[in-house]
Amino acid sequence: MKISNQAKEYIQKAMYENNVTTLRFFGIPGCCGVNLGVSLQEAEKNDVIEQVNEIKVAIQPDVKEELGGVSLEVEEDNGEMGLVLMGYNSTCC
């Protein structure tokens, strides 16, 4: 997993504003598999902790493999900035 410099700045600002030190990736059970979720929240007990471009990232072990080869980028849509996982292929329908 990679985090672009623009995404790093966006995440760091959001972390500061929300008084959180970790970006967390986790699985959300769906109708035909697990969807990937991301939030600003502290790591949970079994999470894998990584430092990616100076961002502390917690990853639920069930979804770690899905994040290999992806890049977290910032995109603008209708004047709103947001994070996008480039190279992510959902295994859920």
Phi and psi restraints in degrees (range 20) as a CNS / XPLOR table:
assign (resid 1 and name C) (resid 2 and name N)
       (resid 2 and name CA) (resid 2 and name C) 1.0 -124.6 20.0 2
assign (resid 2 and name N) (resid 2 and name CA)
       (resid 2 and name C) (resid 3 and name N) 1.0 153.5 20.0 2
assign (resid 2 and name C) (resid 3 and name N)
       (resid 3 and name CA) (resid 3 and name C) 1.0 -126.3 20.0 2
assign (resid 3 and name N) (resid 3 and name CA)
       (resid 3 and name C) (resid 4 and name N) 1.0 119.9 20.0 2
assign (resid 3 and name C) (resid 4 and name N)
       (resid 4 and name CA) (resid 4 and name C) 1.0 -65.5 20.0 2
assign (resid 4 and name N) (resid 4 and name CA)
       (resid 4 and name C) (resid 5 and name N) 1.0 160.4 20.0 2
assign (resid 4 and name C) (resid 5 and name N)
       (resid 5 and name CA) (resid 5 and name C) 1.0 -62.6 20.0 2
assign (resid 5 and name N) (resid 5 and name CA)
       (resid 5 and name C) (resid 6 and name N) 1.0 -37.2 20.0 2
assign (resid 5 and name C) (resid 6 and name N)
       (resid 6 and name CA) (resid 6 and name C) 1.0 -65.8 20.0 2
assign (resid 6 and name N) (resid 6 and name CA)
       (resid 6 and name C) (resid 7 and name N) 1.0 -42.0 20.0 2
assign (resid 6 and name C) (resid 7 and name N)
       (resid 7 and name CA) (resid 7 and name C) 1.0 -66.1 20.0 2
assign (resid 7 and name N) (resid 7 and name CA)
       (resid 7 and name C) (resid 8 and name N) 1.0 -38.1 20.0 2
assign (resid 7 and name C) (resid 8 and name N)
       (resid 8 and name CA) (resid 8 and name C) 1.0 -57.6 20.0 2
assign (resid 8 and name N) (resid 8 and name CA)
       (resid 8 and name C) (resid 9 and name N) 1.0 -47.8 20.0 2
assign (resid 8 and name C) (resid 9 and name N)
       (resid 9 and name CA) (resid 9 and name C) 1.0 -62.3 20.0 2
assign (resid 9 and name N) (resid 9 and name CA)
       (resid 9 and name C) (resid 10 and name N) 1.0 -42.9 20.0 2
assign (resid 9 and name C) (resid 10 and name N)
       (resid 10 and name CA) (resid 10 and name C) 1.0 -61.7 20.0 2
assign (resid 10 and name N) (resid 10 and name CA)
       (resid 10 and name C) (resid 11 and name N) 1.0 -45.2 20.0 2
assign (resid 10 and name C) (resid 11 and name N)
       (resid 11 and name CA) (resid 11 and name C) 1.0 -67.6 20.0 2
assign (resid 11 and name N) (resid 11 and name CA)
       (resid 11 and name C) (resid 12 and name N) 1.0 -44.6 20.0 2
assign (resid 11 and name C) (resid 12 and name N)
       (resid 12 and name CA) (resid 12 and name C) 1.0 -60.8 20.0 2
assign (resid 12 and name N) (resid 12 and name CA)
       (resid 12 and name C) (resid 13 and name N) 1.0 -39.7 20.0 2
assign (resid 12 and name C) (resid 13 and name N)
       (resid 13 and name CA) (resid 13 and name C) 1.0 -63.6 20.0 2
assign (resid 13 and name N) (resid 13 and name CA)
       (resid 13 and name C) (resid 14 and name N) 1.0 -45.4 20.0 2
assign (resid 13 and name C) (resid 14 and name N)
       (resid 14 and name CA) (resid 14 and name C) 1.0 -64.4 20.0 2
assign (resid 14 and name N) (resid 14 and name CA)
       (resid 14 and name C) (resid 15 and name N) 1.0 -39.0 20.0 2
assign (resid 14 and name C) (resid 15 and name N)
       (resid 15 and name CA) (resid 15 and name C) 1.0 -62.9 20.0 2
assign (resid 15 and name N) (resid 15 and name CA)
       (resid 15 and name C) (resid 16 and name N) 1.0 -44.2 20.0 2
assign (resid 15 and name C) (resid 16 and name N)
       (resid 16 and name CA) (resid 16 and name C) 1.0 -61.9 20.0 2
assign (resid 16 and name N) (resid 16 and name CA)
       (resid 16 and name C) (resid 17 and name N) 1.0 -47.3 20.0 2
assign (resid 16 and name C) (resid 17 and name N)
       (resid 17 and name CA) (resid 17 and name C) 1.0 -64.3 20.0 2
assign (resid 17 and name N) (resid 17 and name CA)
       (resid 17 and name C) (resid 18 and name N) 1.0 -28.6 20.0 2
assign (resid 17 and name C) (resid 18 and name N)
       (resid 18 and name CA) (resid 18 and name C) 1.0 -104.7 20.0 2
assign (resid 18 and name N) (resid 18 and name CA)
       (resid 18 and name C) (resid 19 and name N) 1.0 4.1 20.0 2
assign (resid 18 and name C) (resid 19 and name N)
       (resid 19 and name CA) (resid 19 and name C) 1.0 53.8 20.0 2
assign (resid 19 and name N) (resid 19 and name CA)
       (resid 19 and name C) (resid 20 and name N) 1.0 47.8 20.0 2
assign (resid 19 and name C) (resid 20 and name N)
       (resid 20 and name CA) (resid 20 and name C) 1.0 -127.0 20.0 2
assign (resid 20 and name N) (resid 20 and name CA)
       (resid 20 and name C) (resid 21 and name N) 1.0 146.3 20.0 2
assign (resid 20 and name C) (resid 21 and name N)
       (resid 21 and name CA) (resid 21 and name C) 1.0 -111.4 20.0 2
assign (resid 21 and name N) (resid 21 and name CA)
       (resid 21 and name C) (resid 22 and name N) 1.0 1.9 20.0 2
assign (resid 21 and name C) (resid 22 and name N)
       (resid 22 and name CA) (resid 22 and name C) 1.0 -137.3 20.0 2
assign (resid 22 and name N) (resid 22 and name CA)
       (resid 22 and name C) (resid 23 and name N) 1.0 139.4 20.0 2
assign (resid 22 and name C) (resid 23 and name N)
       (resid 23 and name CA) (resid 23 and name C) 1.0 -99.6 20.0 2
assign (resid 23 and name N) (resid 23 and name CA)
       (resid 23 and name C) (resid 24 and name N) 1.0 124.9 20.0 2
assign (resid 23 and name C) (resid 24 and name N)
       (resid 24 and name CA) (resid 24 and name C) 1.0 -118.3 20.0 2
assign (resid 24 and name N) (resid 24 and name CA)
       (resid 24 and name C) (resid 25 and name N) 1.0 131.9 20.0 2
assign (resid 24 and name C) (resid 25 and name N)
       (resid 25 and name CA) (resid 25 and name C) 1.0 -106.7 20.0 2
assign (resid 25 and name N) (resid 25 and name CA)
       (resid 25 and name C) (resid 26 and name N) 1.0 135.5 20.0 2
assign (resid 25 and name C) (resid 26 and name N)
       (resid 26 and name CA) (resid 26 and name C) 1.0 -150.2 20.0 2
assign (resid 26 and name N) (resid 26 and name CA)
       (resid 26 and name C) (resid 27 and name N) 1.0 165.3 20.0 2
assign (resid 26 and name C) (resid 27 and name N)
       (resid 27 and name CA) (resid 27 and name C) 1.0 -96.0 20.0 2
assign (resid 27 and name N) (resid 27 and name CA)
       (resid 27 and name C) (resid 28 and name N) 1.0 141.8 20.0 2
assign (resid 27 and name C) (resid 28 and name N)
       (resid 28 and name CA) (resid 28 and name C) 1.0 -119.7 20.0 2
assign (resid 28 and name N) (resid 28 and name CA)
       (resid 28 and name C) (resid 29 and name N) 1.0 114.8 20.0 2
assign (resid 28 and name C) (resid 29 and name N)
       (resid 29 and name CA) (resid 29 and name C) 1.0 -59.4 20.0 2
assign (resid 29 and name N) (resid 29 and name CA)
       (resid 29 and name C) (resid 30 and name N) 1.0 133.6 20.0 2
assign (resid 29 and name C) (resid 30 and name N)
       (resid 30 and name CA) (resid 30 and name C) 1.0 -124.2 20.0 2
assign (resid 30 and name N) (resid 30 and name CA)
       (resid 30 and name C) (resid 31 and name N) 1.0 -173.4 20.0 2
assign (resid 30 and name C) (resid 31 and name N)
       (resid 31 and name CA) (resid 31 and name C) 1.0 -65.8 20.0 2
assign (resid 31 and name N) (resid 31 and name CA)
       (resid 31 and name C) (resid 32 and name N) 1.0 -28.9 20.0 2
assign (resid 31 and name C) (resid 32 and name N)
       (resid 32 and name CA) (resid 32 and name C) 1.0 -134.6 20.0 2
assign (resid 32 and name N) (resid 32 and name CA)
       (resid 32 and name C) (resid 33 and name N) 1.0 26.2 20.0 2
assign (resid 32 and name C) (resid 33 and name N)
       (resid 33 and name CA) (resid 33 and name C) 1.0 151.6 20.0 2
assign (resid 33 and name N) (resid 33 and name CA)
       (resid 33 and name C) (resid 34 and name N) 1.0 -156.6 20.0 2
assign (resid 33 and name C) (resid 34 and name N)
       (resid 34 and name CA) (resid 34 and name C) 1.0 -112.4 20.0 2
assign (resid 34 and name N) (resid 34 and name CA)
       (resid 34 and name C) (resid 35 and name N) 1.0 129.5 20.0 2
assign (resid 34 and name C) (resid 35 and name N)
       (resid 35 and name CA) (resid 35 and name C) 1.0 -91.5 20.0 2
assign (resid 35 and name N) (resid 35 and name CA)
       (resid 35 and name C) (resid 36 and name N) 1.0 152.2 20.0 2
assign (resid 35 and name C) (resid 36 and name N)
       (resid 36 and name CA) (resid 36 and name C) 1.0 -89.6 20.0 2
assign (resid 36 and name N) (resid 36 and name CA)
       (resid 36 and name C) (resid 37 and name N) 1.0 129.4 20.0 2
assign (resid 36 and name C) (resid 37 and name N)
       (resid 37 and name CA) (resid 37 and name C) 1.0 -116.1 20.0 2
assign (resid 37 and name N) (resid 37 and name CA)
       (resid 37 and name C) (resid 38 and name N) 1.0 152.2 20.0 2
assign (resid 37 and name C) (resid 38 and name N)
       (resid 38 and name CA) (resid 38 and name C) 1.0 -141.3 20.0 2
assign (resid 38 and name N) (resid 38 and name CA)
       (resid 38 and name C) (resid 39 and name N) 1.0 139.7 20.0 2
assign (resid 38 and name C) (resid 39 and name N)
       (resid 39 and name CA) (resid 39 and name C) 1.0 -155.6 20.0 2
assign (resid 39 and name N) (resid 39 and name CA)
       (resid 39 and name C) (resid 40 and name N) 1.0 165.7 20.0 2
assign (resid 39 and name C) (resid 40 and name N)
       (resid 40 and name CA) (resid 40 and name C) 1.0 -88.6 20.0 2
assign (resid 40 and name N) (resid 40 and name CA)
       (resid 40 and name C) (resid 41 and name N) 1.0 101.5 20.0 2
assign (resid 40 and name C) (resid 41 and name N)
       (resid 41 and name CA) (resid 41 and name C) 1.0 -159.2 20.0 2
assign (resid 41 and name N) (resid 41 and name CA)
       (resid 41 and name C) (resid 42 and name N) 1.0 156.2 20.0 2
assign (resid 41 and name C) (resid 42 and name N)
       (resid 42 and name CA) (resid 42 and name C) 1.0 -67.6 20.0 2
assign (resid 42 and name N) (resid 42 and name CA)
       (resid 42 and name C) (resid 43 and name N) 1.0 155.8 20.0 2
assign (resid 42 and name C) (resid 43 and name N)
       (resid 43 and name CA) (resid 43 and name C) 1.0 -63.0 20.0 2
assign (resid 43 and name N) (resid 43 and name CA)
       (resid 43 and name C) (resid 44 and name N) 1.0 149.4 20.0 2
assign (resid 43 and name C) (resid 44 and name N)
       (resid 44 and name CA) (resid 44 and name C) 1.0 -98.7 20.0 2
assign (resid 44 and name N) (resid 44 and name CA)
       (resid 44 and name C) (resid 45 and name N) 1.0 169.7 20.0 2
assign (resid 44 and name C) (resid 45 and name N)
       (resid 45 and name CA) (resid 45 and name C) 1.0 -49.4 20.0 2
assign (resid 45 and name N) (resid 45 and name CA)
       (resid 45 and name C) (resid 46 and name N) 1.0 -47.4 20.0 2
assign (resid 45 and name C) (resid 46 and name N)
       (resid 46 and name CA) (resid 46 and name C) 1.0 -96.6 20.0 2
assign (resid 46 and name N) (resid 46 and name CA)
       (resid 46 and name C) (resid 47 and name N) 1.0 5.0 20.0 2
assign (resid 46 and name C) (resid 47 and name N)
       (resid 47 and name CA) (resid 47 and name C) 1.0 -64.8 20.0 2
assign (resid 47 and name N) (resid 47 and name CA)
       (resid 47 and name C) (resid 48 and name N) 1.0 149.3 20.0 2
assign (resid 47 and name C) (resid 48 and name N)
       (resid 48 and name CA) (resid 48 and name C) 1.0 -89.5 20.0 2
assign (resid 48 and name N) (resid 48 and name CA)
       (resid 48 and name C) (resid 49 and name N) 1.0 129.7 20.0 2
assign (resid 48 and name C) (resid 49 and name N)
       (resid 49 and name CA) (resid 49 and name C) 1.0 -104.7 20.0 2
assign (resid 49 and name N) (resid 49 and name CA)
       (resid 49 and name C) (resid 50 and name N) 1.0 129.3 20.0 2
assign (resid 49 and name C) (resid 50 and name N)
       (resid 50 and name CA) (resid 50 and name C) 1.0 -132.7 20.0 2
assign (resid 50 and name N) (resid 50 and name CA)
       (resid 50 and name C) (resid 51 and name N) 1.0 156.0 20.0 2
assign (resid 50 and name C) (resid 51 and name N)
       (resid 51 and name CA) (resid 51 and name C) 1.0 -108.7 20.0 2
assign (resid 51 and name N) (resid 51 and name CA)
       (resid 51 and name C) (resid 52 and name N) 1.0 114.7 20.0 2
assign (resid 51 and name C) (resid 52 and name N)
       (resid 52 and name CA) (resid 52 and name C) 1.0 -122.6 20.0 2
assign (resid 52 and name N) (resid 52 and name CA)
       (resid 52 and name C) (resid 53 and name N) 1.0 114.1 20.0 2
assign (resid 52 and name C) (resid 53 and name N)
       (resid 53 and name CA) (resid 53 and name C) 1.0 48.8 20.0 2
assign (resid 53 and name N) (resid 53 and name CA)
       (resid 53 and name C) (resid 54 and name N) 1.0 46.7 20.0 2
assign (resid 53 and name C) (resid 54 and name N)
       (resid 54 and name CA) (resid 54 and name C) 1.0 70.2 20.0 2
assign (resid 54 and name N) (resid 54 and name CA)
       (resid 54 and name C) (resid 55 and name N) 1.0 13.0 20.0 2
assign (resid 54 and name C) (resid 55 and name N)
       (resid 55 and name CA) (resid 55 and name C) 1.0 -107.0 20.0 2
assign (resid 55 and name N) (resid 55 and name CA)
       (resid 55 and name C) (resid 56 and name N) 1.0 129.8 20.0 2
assign (resid 55 and name C) (resid 56 and name N)
       (resid 56 and name CA) (resid 56 and name C) 1.0 -77.7 20.0 2
assign (resid 56 and name N) (resid 56 and name CA)
       (resid 56 and name C) (resid 57 and name N) 1.0 120.3 20.0 2
assign (resid 56 and name C) (resid 57 and name N)
       (resid 57 and name CA) (resid 57 and name C) 1.0 -119.8 20.0 2
assign (resid 57 and name N) (resid 57 and name CA)
       (resid 57 and name C) (resid 58 and name N) 1.0 128.0 20.0 2
assign (resid 57 and name C) (resid 58 and name N)
       (resid 58 and name CA) (resid 58 and name C) 1.0 -106.7 20.0 2
assign (resid 58 and name N) (resid 58 and name CA)
       (resid 58 and name C) (resid 59 and name N) 1.0 132.8 20.0 2
assign (resid 58 and name C) (resid 59 and name N)
       (resid 59 and name CA) (resid 59 and name C) 1.0 -128.7 20.0 2
assign (resid 59 and name N) (resid 59 and name CA)
       (resid 59 and name C) (resid 60 and name N) 1.0 124.4 20.0 2
assign (resid 59 and name C) (resid 60 and name N)
       (resid 60 and name CA) (resid 60 and name C) 1.0 -63.6 20.0 2
assign (resid 60 and name N) (resid 60 and name CA)
       (resid 60 and name C) (resid 61 and name N) 1.0 130.1 20.0 2
assign (resid 60 and name C) (resid 61 and name N)
       (resid 61 and name CA) (resid 61 and name C) 1.0 -52.4 20.0 2
assign (resid 61 and name N) (resid 61 and name CA)
       (resid 61 and name C) (resid 62 and name N) 1.0 -33.1 20.0 2
assign (resid 61 and name C) (resid 62 and name N)
       (resid 62 and name CA) (resid 62 and name C) 1.0 -62.4 20.0 2
assign (resid 62 and name N) (resid 62 and name CA)
       (resid 62 and name C) (resid 63 and name N) 1.0 -25.4 20.0 2
assign (resid 62 and name C) (resid 63 and name N)
       (resid 63 and name CA) (resid 63 and name C) 1.0 -110.7 20.0 2
assign (resid 63 and name N) (resid 63 and name CA)
       (resid 63 and name C) (resid 64 and name N) 1.0 -0.3 20.0 2
assign (resid 63 and name C) (resid 64 and name N)
       (resid 64 and name CA) (resid 64 and name C) 1.0 -55.5 20.0 2
assign (resid 64 and name N) (resid 64 and name CA)
       (resid 64 and name C) (resid 65 and name N) 1.0 -44.4 20.0 2
assign (resid 64 and name C) (resid 65 and name N)
       (resid 65 and name CA) (resid 65 and name C) 1.0 -61.8 20.0 2
assign (resid 65 and name N) (resid 65 and name CA)
       (resid 65 and name C) (resid 66 and name N) 1.0 -34.5 20.0 2
assign (resid 65 and name C) (resid 66 and name N)
       (resid 66 and name CA) (resid 66 and name C) 1.0 -66.8 20.0 2
assign (resid 66 and name N) (resid 66 and name CA)
       (resid 66 and name C) (resid 67 and name N) 1.0 -20.2 20.0 2
assign (resid 66 and name C) (resid 67 and name N)
       (resid 67 and name CA) (resid 67 and name C) 1.0 -90.9 20.0 2
assign (resid 67 and name N) (resid 67 and name CA)
       (resid 67 and name C) (resid 68 and name N) 1.0 -6.1 20.0 2
assign (resid 67 and name C) (resid 68 and name N)
       (resid 68 and name CA) (resid 68 and name C) 1.0 -64.7 20.0 2
assign (resid 68 and name N) (resid 68 and name CA)
       (resid 68 and name C) (resid 69 and name N) 1.0 130.3 20.0 2
assign (resid 68 and name C) (resid 69 and name N)
       (resid 69 and name CA) (resid 69 and name C) 1.0 79.5 20.0 2
assign (resid 69 and name N) (resid 69 and name CA)
       (resid 69 and name C) (resid 70 and name N) 1.0 6.4 20.0 2
assign (resid 69 and name C) (resid 70 and name N)
       (resid 70 and name CA) (resid 70 and name C) 1.0 -99.6 20.0 2
assign (resid 70 and name N) (resid 70 and name CA)
       (resid 70 and name C) (resid 71 and name N) 1.0 159.0 20.0 2
assign (resid 70 and name C) (resid 71 and name N)
       (resid 71 and name CA) (resid 71 and name C) 1.0 -128.8 20.0 2
assign (resid 71 and name N) (resid 71 and name CA)
       (resid 71 and name C) (resid 72 and name N) 1.0 130.5 20.0 2
assign (resid 71 and name C) (resid 72 and name N)
       (resid 72 and name CA) (resid 72 and name C) 1.0 -88.3 20.0 2
assign (resid 72 and name N) (resid 72 and name CA)
       (resid 72 and name C) (resid 73 and name N) 1.0 120.1 20.0 2
assign (resid 72 and name C) (resid 73 and name N)
       (resid 73 and name CA) (resid 73 and name C) 1.0 -125.4 20.0 2
assign (resid 73 and name N) (resid 73 and name CA)
       (resid 73 and name C) (resid 74 and name N) 1.0 168.0 20.0 2
assign (resid 73 and name C) (resid 74 and name N)
       (resid 74 and name CA) (resid 74 and name C) 1.0 -110.4 20.0 2
assign (resid 74 and name N) (resid 74 and name CA)
       (resid 74 and name C) (resid 75 and name N) 1.0 135.0 20.0 2
assign (resid 74 and name C) (resid 75 and name N)
       (resid 75 and name CA) (resid 75 and name C) 1.0 -131.4 20.0 2
assign (resid 75 and name N) (resid 75 and name CA)
       (resid 75 and name C) (resid 76 and name N) 1.0 152.4 20.0 2
assign (resid 75 and name C) (resid 76 and name N)
       (resid 76 and name CA) (resid 76 and name C) 1.0 -104.1 20.0 2
assign (resid 76 and name N) (resid 76 and name CA)
       (resid 76 and name C) (resid 77 and name N) 1.0 133.1 20.0 2
assign (resid 76 and name C) (resid 77 and name N)
       (resid 77 and name CA) (resid 77 and name C) 1.0 -137.0 20.0 2
assign (resid 77 and name N) (resid 77 and name CA)
       (resid 77 and name C) (resid 78 and name N) 1.0 116.2 20.0 2
assign (resid 77 and name C) (resid 78 and name N)
       (resid 78 and name CA) (resid 78 and name C) 1.0 53.9 20.0 2
assign (resid 78 and name N) (resid 78 and name CA)
       (resid 78 and name C) (resid 79 and name N) 1.0 40.6 20.0 2
assign (resid 78 and name C) (resid 79 and name N)
       (resid 79 and name CA) (resid 79 and name C) 1.0 82.0 20.0 2
assign (resid 79 and name N) (resid 79 and name CA)
       (resid 79 and name C) (resid 80 and name N) 1.0 -1.8 20.0 2
assign (resid 79 and name C) (resid 80 and name N)
       (resid 80 and name CA) (resid 80 and name C) 1.0 -107.2 20.0 2
assign (resid 80 and name N) (resid 80 and name CA)
       (resid 80 and name C) (resid 81 and name N) 1.0 134.2 20.0 2
assign (resid 80 and name C) (resid 81 and name N)
       (resid 81 and name CA) (resid 81 and name C) 1.0 -89.1 20.0 2
assign (resid 81 and name N) (resid 81 and name CA)
       (resid 81 and name C) (resid 82 and name N) 1.0 144.8 20.0 2
assign (resid 81 and name C) (resid 82 and name N)
       (resid 82 and name CA) (resid 82 and name C) 1.0 -158.4 20.0 2
assign (resid 82 and name N) (resid 82 and name CA)
       (resid 82 and name C) (resid 83 and name N) 1.0 163.4 20.0 2
assign (resid 82 and name C) (resid 83 and name N)
       (resid 83 and name CA) (resid 83 and name C) 1.0 -86.5 20.0 2
assign (resid 83 and name N) (resid 83 and name CA)
       (resid 83 and name C) (resid 84 and name N) 1.0 144.0 20.0 2
assign (resid 83 and name C) (resid 84 and name N)
       (resid 84 and name CA) (resid 84 and name C) 1.0 -135.7 20.0 2
assign (resid 84 and name N) (resid 84 and name CA)
       (resid 84 and name C) (resid 85 and name N) 1.0 135.6 20.0 2
assign (resid 84 and name C) (resid 85 and name N)
       (resid 85 and name CA) (resid 85 and name C) 1.0 -92.2 20.0 2
assign (resid 85 and name N) (resid 85 and name CA)
       (resid 85 and name C) (resid 86 and name N) 1.0 105.5 20.0 2
assign (resid 85 and name C) (resid 86 and name N)
       (resid 86 and name CA) (resid 86 and name C) 1.0 -83.3 20.0 2
assign (resid 86 and name N) (resid 86 and name CA)
       (resid 86 and name C) (resid 87 and name N) 1.0 133.5 20.0 2
assign (resid 86 and name C) (resid 87 and name N)
       (resid 87 and name CA) (resid 87 and name C) 1.0 88.9 20.0 2
assign (resid 87 and name N) (resid 87 and name CA)
       (resid 87 and name C) (resid 88 and name N) 1.0 3.4 20.0 2
assign (resid 87 and name C) (resid 88 and name N)
       (resid 88 and name CA) (resid 88 and name C) 1.0 -85.8 20.0 2
assign (resid 88 and name N) (resid 88 and name CA)
       (resid 88 and name C) (resid 89 and name N) 1.0 129.2 20.0 2
assign (resid 88 and name C) (resid 89 and name N)
       (resid 89 and name CA) (resid 89 and name C) 1.0 -118.0 20.0 2
assign (resid 89 and name N) (resid 89 and name CA)
       (resid 89 and name C) (resid 90 and name N) 1.0 108.2 20.0 2
assign (resid 89 and name C) (resid 90 and name N)
       (resid 90 and name CA) (resid 90 and name C) 1.0 -64.9 20.0 2
assign (resid 90 and name N) (resid 90 and name CA)
       (resid 90 and name C) (resid 91 and name N) 1.0 137.7 20.0 2
assign (resid 90 and name C) (resid 91 and name N)
       (resid 91 and name CA) (resid 91 and name C) 1.0 -93.0 20.0 2
assign (resid 91 and name N) (resid 91 and name CA)
       (resid 91 and name C) (resid 92 and name N) 1.0 -1.6 20.0 2
assign (resid 91 and name C) (resid 92 and name N)
       (resid 92 and name CA) (resid 92 and name C) 1.0 -97.2 20.0 2
assign (resid 92 and name N) (resid 92 and name CA)
       (resid 92 and name C) (resid 93 and name N) 1.0 150.6 20.0 2
